[in-house]
Amino acid sequence: MRNMVHSNLTKDEIRIFKRLTTPAKIQDFLDTIPINFEKHGETLFSPRCVFREYKAHCFEGALCAAAVLWFHGERPLIMNLESAEGDDDHVIALFKRYGCWGAITKTNHAVLRFREPVYKTVRELVMSFFHEYFLDDGKKTLRMYSDPLDLSKRRFKGWVTSEEGLWGINEAFDEGLYNPLINAMQIKNLRVADSIEIRAGKLVMWKKGR
């Protein structure tokens, strides 16, 4: 698998990939990249474009993490966490260690961040995001999660170094299967996040306009 992603990389890209040898190092690297506020319209940058433009939102960060994992011989798996109407989805990169799942994420907020590989199932991992996933009014919005999307499949050829927006990967999420997290009665009885949780949720790394 490594040779497939290795062949089209530049020397500078290979240098970056080589030093990111663990999920923790990948996460640390992503945390140094400014958030992509999409000031000039929606983007879905490839890892190559992220390195050049030096900005990324959650989907683009997940793609970068998946590409590096693939370079080091792991499957490039990403997953979409789907929210209720009015909130944004969140895309994460999955990895597995010692039989348990973890996640690498790109976010501007204090929540929805890196997950240690301590979760026995993907659903258990997703549920770890549930109480952090809320709107400014405290309404909890996480509802479903996609099946993991394996970007090593032939249909996604060239995504690591593409100069085009990777909207086909987004469409693959739209076409894929989703798994519900909670039922209607549970949704009806959800408690809103309290004031200190809401305040913590507004803490960001990168300010708009800087």
DOMI-6250 format. One record per atom (N, C-alpha, C): atom name; x negated, z negated, y; residue number from 0. Coordinates in steps of 0.1 Angstrom, whole numbers. Atoms other than C-alpha are relative to their C-alpha. Example, Ala and Ser with C-alpha at 12.3 -4.5 7.8 and 13.67 -1.06 7.14 Angstrom:
 atom    px    pz    py seq
    N    -9     0   -12   0
   CA  -123   -78   -45   0
    C    -9     0    12   0
    N     9     0   -11   1
   CA  -137   -71   -11   1
    C     8    -8    11   1
//
This chain:
 atom    px    pz    py seq
    N    -8     0   -12   0
   CA     0     0     0   0
    C    -9     0    13   0
    N     8     1   -12   1
   CA   -28    -8    24   1
    C    -5    14     5   1
    N     5   -14    -4   2
   CA   -42    28    23   2
    C    10     8     7   2
    N   -10    -8    -7   3
   CA    -9    42    34   3
    C     1    -3    15   3
    N    -1     4   -14   4
   CA    -8    22    66   4
    C   -14     2     7   4
    N    13     0    -6   5
   CA   -46    23    71   5
    C    -4    14     5   5
    N     5   -13    -2   6
   CA   -50    61    72   6
    C     2     5    14   6
    N    -2    -5   -13   7
   CA   -35    68   106   7
    C    -3    -9    12   7
    N     3     9   -10   8
   CA   -47    38   125   8
    C   -13     4     7   8
    N    12    -2    -8   9
   CA   -73    40   153   9
    C   -10   -11    -4   9
    N    10    11     3  10
   CA  -105    19   151  10
    C     4   -13     7  10
    N    -5    12    -7  11
   CA   -91    -5   177  11
    C    11    -6    -7  11
    N   -11     6     8  12
   CA   -59    -9   157  12
    C    -5    -7   -12  12
    N     5     6    13  13
   CA   -78   -15   125  13
    C    -7   -13     3  13
    N     7    12    -4  14
   CA   -99   -41   143  14
    C    10   -12     2  14
    N   -11    10    -2  15
   CA   -67   -60   154  15
    C     6    -4   -14  15
    N    -7     3    13  16
   CA   -51   -57   119  16
    C    -9    -8    -9  16
    N    10     7     9  17
   CA   -83   -69   101  17
    C    -1   -15     3  17
    N     2    14    -3  18
   CA   -85  -102   120  18
    C    13    -8    -2  18
    N   -13     7     2  19
   CA   -48  -111   115  19
    C     3    -2   -15  19
    N     0     1    14  20
   CA   -53  -123    80  20
    C    11    -9    -6  20
    N   -10     9     5  21
   CA   -25  -149    77  21
    C    12     1     9  21
    N   -12     0    -8  22
   CA    11  -152    89  22
    C    -2    -8    13  22
    N     2     8   -12  23
   CA     0  -179   113  23
    C    -8     7    11  23
    N     8    -7   -10  24
   CA   -26  -157   129  24
    C     8    12     6  24
    N    -8   -10    -5  25
   CA    -1  -129   132  25
    C     9    -6    11  25
    N    -9     7   -10  26
   CA    23  -153   150  26
    C    -7    -3    12  26
    N     8     4   -12  27
   CA    -4  -166   173  27
    C    -3    13     8  27
    N     2   -12    -7  28
   CA   -12  -130   182  28
    C    12     5     8  28
    N   -13    -5    -6  29
   CA    24  -120   189  29
    C     4    -9    12  29
    N    -4     9   -11  30
   CA    28  -151   211  30
    C    -8     3    13  30
    N     8    -4   -12  31
   CA     1  -137   235  31
    C     5    12     7  31
    N    -5   -12    -6  32
   CA    20  -105   241  32
    C    12    -3     8  32
    N   -11     2    -8  33
   CA    44  -106   270  33
    C    13     5    -6  33
    N   -13    -5     5  34
   CA    81  -102   263  34
    C     4    13     7  34
    N    -5   -12    -6  35
   CA    96   -68   268  35
    C    14    -1     5  35
    N   -14     1    -6  36
   CA   125   -71   292  36
    C     7    13     1  36
    N    -7   -13     0  37
   CA   133   -34   289  37
    C     5     3    14  37
    N    -4    -2   -14  38
   CA   134   -30   327  38
    C     4    15     3  38
    N    -4   -14    -2  39
   CA   137     8   324  39
    C     8     6   -11  39
    N    -8    -5    11  40
   CA   161    10   295  40
    C    -4    -5   -13  40
    N     3     5    13  41
   CA   162     1   259  41
    C   -11     7    -7  41
    N    12    -6     7  42
   CA   131     6   238  42
    C     0    -5   -15  42
    N     3     5    14  43
   CA   122     3   201  43
    C   -14     5    -3  43
    N    14    -4     1  44
   CA    84     6   202  44
    C    -5    -2   -14  44
    N     8     2    12  45
   CA    63    12   172  45
    C   -11   -10     2  45
    N    11     9    -2  46
   CA    34   -12   166  46
    C   -11     6     9  46
    N    10    -7    -9  47
   CA    10    14   182  47
    C     4    -1    14  47
    N    -5     1   -14  48
   CA    32    15   213  48
    C     0   -14     6  48
    N     1    13    -5  49
   CA    34   -22   215  49
    C   -14    -4     4  49
    N    14     3    -4  50
   CA    -4   -25   215  50
    C    -4     7    13  50
    N     4    -7   -12  51
   CA    -7     1   242  51
    C     8    -5    12  51
    N    -8     5   -11  52
   CA    22   -11   264  52
    C    -2   -15     3  52
    N     3    14     0  53
   CA    13   -47   257  53
    C    13    -8     4  53
    N   -13     8    -1  54
   CA    49   -60   255  54
    C     8     3   -12  54
    N    -8    -2    12  55
   CA    74   -65   228  55
    C    13    -9     1  55
    N   -11     9     2  56
   CA   109   -79   222  56
    C     1    -3   -15  56
    N     0     6    14  57
   CA   120   -95   189  57
    C    -1    11   -11  57
    N     0   -11    10  58
   CA   126   -62   170  58
    C   -14     6    -1  58
    N    13    -6     0  59
   CA    93   -47   181  59
    C   -11   -10    -5  59
    N    10    10     6  60
   CA    74   -80   173  60
    C     1     0   -15  60
    N    -2     0    15  61
   CA    89   -80   138  61
    C    -6    12    -6  61
    N     7   -13     5  62
   CA    77   -44   133  62
    C   -15    -2     0  62
    N    14     2    -1  63
   CA    42   -54   144  63
    C    -4    -9   -12  63
    N     3    10    11  64
   CA    42   -84   120  64
    C     1     7   -14  64
    N    -2    -6    13  65
   CA    55   -63    91  65
    C   -11    10    -2  65
    N    11   -10     1  66
   CA    28   -36    98  66
    C   -13    -7    -4  66
    N    12     7     4  67
   CA     0   -62    96  67
    C     1    -5   -14  67
    N    -2     5    13  68
   CA    14   -78    65  68
    C    -2    12   -10  68
    N     1   -11     9  69
   CA    16   -43    49  69
    C   -15     4    -1  69
    N    14    -3     0  70
   CA   -20   -36    59  70
    C    -8    -9    -9  70
    N     7    10     9  71
   CA   -31   -67    40  71
    C     6     0   -14  71
    N    -5    -1    13  72
   CA   -12   -56     9  72
    C    13    -6    -3  72
    N   -13     6     3  73
   CA    22   -73    13  73
    C    11    10     4  73
    N   -11    -9    -4  74
   CA    56   -56    16  74
    C     4    -2    14  74
    N    -5     1   -14  75
   CA    67   -49    52  75
    C    15    -2     0  75
    N   -15     3     1  76
   CA   101   -67    51  76
    C     4    -5    14  76
    N    -6     5   -12  77
   CA   122   -72    82  77
    C    15    -3    -3  77
    N   -14     4     2  78
   CA   157   -88    85  78
    C     7    -1    14  78
    N    -7     2   -12  79
   CA   184   -87   111  79
    C    10   -12    -1  79
    N   -10    11     0  80
   CA   203  -119   120  80
    C    10     4    10  80
    N   -11    -6    -8  81
   CA   237  -108   133  81
    C     8   -12     6  81
    N    -8    10    -8  82
   CA   255  -128   160  82
    C    14     4     2  82
    N   -14    -4    -4  83
   CA   291  -130   171  83
    C    -1     8    13  83
    N    -1    -9   -12  84
   CA   302  -107   199  84
    C    -4    -9    13  84
    N     4     8   -12  85
   CA   286  -118   232  85
    C   -14    -5     0  85
    N    14     5     1  86
   CA   252  -128   219  86
    C    -8    12    -6  86
    N     9   -10     5  87
   CA   222  -108   208  87
    C    -4    -3   -14  87
    N     6     2    14  88
   CA   210  -102   172  88
    C   -15    -4     2  88
    N    14     4     0  89
   CA   175  -114   163  89
    C    -6     6   -13  89
    N     7    -6    12  90
   CA   151   -95   140  90
    C   -13    -7    -3  90
    N    12     8     4  91
   CA   124  -113   120  91
    C    -7     8   -11  91
    N     8    -5    12  92
   CA    96  -103    96  92
    C    -1   -11   -10  92
    N     0    10    11  93
   CA    97  -120    62  93
    C   -14     0    -7  93
    N    11     1     9  94
   CA    68  -132    41  94
    C     2   -11   -10  94
    N    -1    10    10  95
   CA    64  -152    10  95
    C   -13    -6    -4  95
    N    12     8     5  96
   CA    39  -179    -1  96
    C     5   -10   -10  96
    N    -2    10    10  97
   CA    39  -200   -32  97
    C    15     0    -5  97
    N   -14     0     5  98
   CA    74  -188   -42  98
    C    10    -3    11  98
    N   -10     4   -11  99
   CA    90  -197    -8  99
    C    -2    10    12  99
    N    -1   -10   -11 100
   CA   100  -176    22 100
    C    -3    -7    13 100
    N     3     4   -14 101
   CA    88  -179    58 101
    C     3    12     9 101
    N    -4   -11    -9 102
   CA    94  -158    89 102
    C   -10     0    12 102
    N     8    -2   -12 103
   CA    73  -144   118 103
    C    10     6    10 103
    N    -9    -5   -10 104
   CA    93  -139   150 104
    C    -6     1    14 104
    N     4    -2   -14 105
   CA    89  -127   186 105
    C    12    -4     8 105
    N   -11     4    -9 106
   CA   110  -146   211 106
    C    -6    -5    13 106
    N     4     5   -13 107
   CA   108  -156   247 107
    C     4   -15     2 107
    N    -6    13    -2 108
   CA   126  -189   241 108
    C    -7   -11    -9 108
    N     6    11     8 109
   CA   116  -223   227 109
    C     6    -1   -14 109
    N    -6     0    13 110
   CA   139  -217   197 110
    C    -1    14    -7 110
    N     1   -13     8 111
   CA   142  -190   170 111
    C   -14     4    -3 111
    N    14    -3     1 112
   CA   105  -192   164 112
    C    -5     0   -15 112
    N     6    -1    13 113
   CA    81  -191   134 113
    C     6   -10   -10 113
    N    -5     8    11 114
   CA    93  -205   101 114
    C   -11    -1   -11 114
    N    10     3    11 115
   CA    69  -221    76 115
    C     6     5   -13 115
    N    -5    -4    13 116
   CA    72  -207    40 116
    C     3   -11    -9 116
    N    -4    11     7 117
   CA    91  -236    27 117
    C    14     2    -5 117
    N   -14    -2     3 118
   CA   125  -220    20 118
    C     1     8   -13 118
    N    -1    -6    14 119
   CA   135  -212   -16 119
    C     7    13     0 119
    N    -8   -12     0 120
   CA   159  -184    -7 120
    C     0     5    14 120
    N    -1    -6   -13 121
   CA   163  -160    22 121
    C    11    -6     8 121
    N   -12     6    -6 122
   CA   197  -175    29 122
    C    -4   -14     6 122
    N     5    13    -5 123
   CA   181  -209    32 123
    C    -8     1    13 123
    N     8    -3   -11 124
   CA   156  -195    56 124
    C     9     3    13 124
    N    -9    -4   -11 125
   CA   183  -179    78 125
    C     8   -12     5 125
    N    -8    11    -5 126
   CA   203  -211    79 126
    C    -8   -10     8 126
    N     9     8    -9 127
   CA   173  -228    95 127
    C     1     3    15 127
    N    -2    -4   -14 128
   CA   181  -208   126 128
    C    14    -3     6 128
    N   -14     1    -4 129
   CA   218  -217   127 129
    C     3    -8    12 129
    N    -4     9   -11 130
   CA   219  -247   150 130
    C    -8     3    13 130
    N     7    -4   -12 131
   CA   194  -231   174 131
    C     6    12     7 131
    N    -5   -13    -4 132
   CA   215  -200   178 132
    C    13    -2     8 132
    N   -12     2    -8 133
   CA   239  -205   207 133
    C    -1     6    14 133
    N    -1    -6   -14 134
   CA   250  -191   241 134
    C    -2   -11    10 134
    N     2    10   -10 135
   CA   245  -208   274 135
    C    11   -11     1 135
    N   -10    10     0 136
   CA   278  -226   270 136
    C     0    -9   -12 136
    N     2     8    12 137
   CA   266  -241   237 137
    C     8     5   -12 137
    N    -7    -6    12 138
   CA   288  -219   214 138
    C   -10     6   -10 138
    N     9    -5    11 139
   CA   270  -213   181 139
    C     5    13    -5 139
    N    -4   -14     2 140
   CA   270  -176   173 140
    C    -5     7   -13 140
    N     6    -7    12 141
   CA   250  -168   141 141
    C    10     1   -11 141
    N   -11    -3    10 142
   CA   273  -152   116 142
    C    -4     6   -13 142
    N     3    -8    13 143
   CA   256  -129    91 143
    C   -15     3     1 143
    N    14    -5     0 144
   CA   222  -117    80 144
    C     0    13   -10 144
    N     1   -12     8 145
   CA   212   -83    66 145
    C    -8    -3   -13 145
    N     9     0    11 146
   CA   196   -77    33 146
    C   -14     4     5 146
    N    13    -4    -5 147
   CA   158   -74    38 147
    C    -2    15    -1 147
    N     3   -15    -1 148
   CA   147   -39    49 148
    C   -15     2    -3 148
    N    13    -2     4 149
   CA   116   -27    31 149
    C    -5    13     7 149
    N     5   -11    -8 150
   CA    97    -4    56 150
    C   -11     8    -7 150
    N     9    -9     7 151
   CA    74     9    29 151
    C     7    12    -7 151
    N    -8   -11     6 152
   CA   102    32    16 152
    C    -3    13     7 152
    N     3   -13    -5 153
   CA    96    69    21 153
    C     8     4    12 153
    N    -9    -4   -11 154
   CA   125    73    45 154
    C    -6    -5    14 154
    N     6     6   -12 155
   CA   105    52    71 155
    C   -14     5     3 155
    N    14    -4    -2 156
   CA    73    72    69 156
    C    -5     2    14 156
    N     6    -2   -13 157
   CA    51    71   100 157
    C     4   -10    10 157
    N    -6     9   -10 158
   CA    68    42   117 158
    C   -11    -8     7 158
    N    10     8    -6 159
   CA    36    22   123 159
    C    -7     6    12 159
    N     7    -7   -11 160
   CA    20    48   146 160
    C     8    10     7 160
    N    -9   -10    -6 161
   CA    50    67   158 161
    C     0    -1    15 161
    N    -1     0   -15 162
   CA    51    77   195 162
    C    15     1     4 162
    N   -14    -1    -3 163
   CA    89    80   193 163
    C     7   -14    -2 163
    N    -8    12     2 164
   CA   115    52   195 164
    C     5    -1   -14 164
    N    -3     2    14 165
   CA   122    38   160 165
    C    15    -3    -2 165
    N   -15     2     1 166
   CA   160    41   163 166
    C     5     2   -14 166
    N    -4    -2    14 167
   CA   162    52   127 167
    C     0   -13    -8 167
    N     1    13     6 168
   CA   152    17   116 168
    C    12    -8     4 168
    N   -11     7    -4 169
   CA   179     2   137 169
    C    13     6    -7 169
    N   -11    -6     7 170
   CA   204    27   121 170
    C     1    -5   -14 170
    N     0     4    14 171
   CA   193    16    87 171
    C     6   -14    -1 171
    N    -7    13     0 172
   CA   203   -20    96 172
    C    15     2     1 172
    N   -14    -2    -1 173
   CA   237    -7   107 173
    C     6     5   -13 173
    N    -5    -6    13 174
   CA   241    12    74 174
    C    -1   -10   -12 174
    N     3     8    12 175
   CA   229   -17    52 175
    C    11   -11    -2 175
    N    -9    11     4 176
   CA   246   -47    36 176
    C    -3   -13     8 176
    N     2    13    -7 177
   CA   252   -80    54 177
    C     7   -11    -8 177
    N    -5    11     8 178
   CA   258  -114    40 178
    C     5   -11    10 178
    N    -6    10    -9 179
   CA   282  -139    57 179
    C    -7   -14    -2 179
    N     5    14     0 180
   CA   269  -174    66 180
    C    10   -10    -1 180
    N   -11    11    -1 181
   CA   301  -193    73 181
    C    13     7     0 181
    N   -13    -5     0 182
   CA   338  -188    69 182
    C     8    -3    12 182
    N    -9     1   -12 183
   CA   367  -187    94 183
    C     3   -14     4 183
    N    -3    14    -3 184
   CA   375  -224    90 184
    C   -12    -7     6 184
    N    12     6    -6 185
   CA   339  -234    96 185
    C    -2     5    14 185
    N     2    -5   -14 186
   CA   337  -212   127 186
    C     9    -7     9 186
    N   -10     6    -8 187
   CA   369  -227   140 187
    C    -4   -15     4 187
    N     4    15    -2 188
   CA   354  -263   137 188
    C   -14    -2     4 188
    N    14     2    -4 189
   CA   319  -257   150 189
    C     0    -8    13 189
    N     2     8   -12 190
   CA   307  -283   175 190
    C   -10     8     9 190
    N    10    -7    -9 191
   CA   290  -268   206 191
    C   -12    -8     1 191
    N    13     6    -3 192
   CA   254  -275   213 192
    C     2   -10    12 192
    N    -1    10   -10 193
   CA   250  -306   235 193
    C    -9     4    12 193
    N     7    -4   -13 194
   CA   235  -305   271 194
    C   -15     1    -2 194
    N    15    -1     1 195
   CA   199  -313   261 195
    C    -4    11    -9 195
    N     3   -12     8 196
   CA   200  -286   234 196
    C     0    12     9 196
    N    -1   -12    -9 197
   CA   212  -261   260 197
    C   -11     1    10 197
    N    11     1    -9 198
   CA   185  -272   284 198
    C   -13     5    -7 198
    N    12    -4     8 199
   CA   158  -268   257 199
    C     1    15    -3 199
    N    -1   -14     3 200
   CA   172  -234   248 200
    C    -3    10    11 200
    N     3    -8   -12 201
   CA   166  -221   283 201
    C   -14     0     4 201
    N    15    -1    -2 202
   CA   129  -228   282 202
    C    -6    13    -5 202
    N     6   -13     4 203
   CA   110  -195   282 203
    C   -15     0     3 203
    N    14    -2    -2 204
   CA    74  -184   279 204
    C    -3    10    12 204
    N     3   -11   -10 205
   CA    76  -153   302 205
    C    12     1     9 205
    N   -10    -1   -11 206
   CA    95  -151   335 206
    C     3    14     3 206
    N    -4   -13    -4 207
   CA   114  -120   344 207
    C    -6     3    14 207
    N     5    -4   -13 208
   CA    98  -101   373 208
    C   -15    -2     1 208
    N    15     2    -1 209
   CA    62  -113   366 209
    C    -7    12    -6 209
//
